[in-house]
Amino acid sequence: METIHCAAILFDLDGVLVDSGAAVERAWERWATRHGLEPARVLAEAHGRRTTDTIRSLAPWLDVEAETRALEEAETADTDGVVASAGAAALLESLPAGSWAVATSGTRGLATARLAAGGLPLPRVLVTAEDVEYGKPDPQPYLAAAEALGVDPWACLVVEDVPAGIAAGKAAGATVLAVATTFTAAGLEDADHVAPSLAAVSVRSVTDTGGQFALEVELEG
């Protein structure tokens, strides 16, 4: 077990708080097939990035705005199999009020739908694709979330599941905890800490001043 001290936690959504992998794969595989692209390559590019950035990178000849809108609408409507990740509900319930935020590469509508499908609370601070000029791996989503909470980025713990998100958290100056839910631990080596899932993360203590609190983390072996 290892202890991590922080003043706030900035969570990614998909693969961290919610298990939406099957829905994500369905949407992107259909899109890739429709446009004659290799689904495996598309999925590798899409994990942890904004839809618009992925489409612009892989198929810049398309109407990026229209394709993004259609794909996000399809994902929002498809919550079949979307559930809370193991340990997510218990961890959120145990955190001090106002000490956590979500910074996701999805739209607000998509994030809200997936949080609801997982039975998780809507955070006071939710940073989505529409809220930033640059998405992950740029640090802007996590910098915006920290600012909205009123916490310095260096005092935050970012929780991620993919390399693009880890890069965003590190660039923001935060400590990064990766959960090995989408990638194996070997693929998350740039994170400061790696745990098997949120089920291995628990709040150990909270300071009386409302400042930093301690998380107890079971690291991936």
Sequence and secondary structure as in RCSB ss.txt:
>XXXX:A:sequence
METIHCAAILFDLDGVLVDSGAAVERAWERWATRHGLEPARVLAEAHGRRTTDTIRSLAPWLDVEAETRALEEAE
TADTDGVVASAGAAALLESLPAGSWAVATSGTRGLATARLAAGGLPLPRVLVTAEDVEYGKPDPQPYLAAAEALG
VDPWACLVVEDVPAGIAAGKAAGATVLAVATTFTAAGLEDADHVAPSLAAVSVRSVTDTGGQFALEVELEG
>XXXX:A:secstr
 EEEEESEEEE SBTTTEE HHHHHHHHHHHHHHTT  HHHHHHHHTTS HHHHHHHH TTS HHHHHHHHHHHH
HH  TT EE TTHHHHHHHS TT EEEE SS HHHHHHHHHHTT    S EE GGG SS TTSSHHHHHHHHHHT
  GGGEEEEESSHHHHHHHHHTT EEEEETTSS GGGGTTSSEEES GGGEEEEEE TTS  EEEEE    
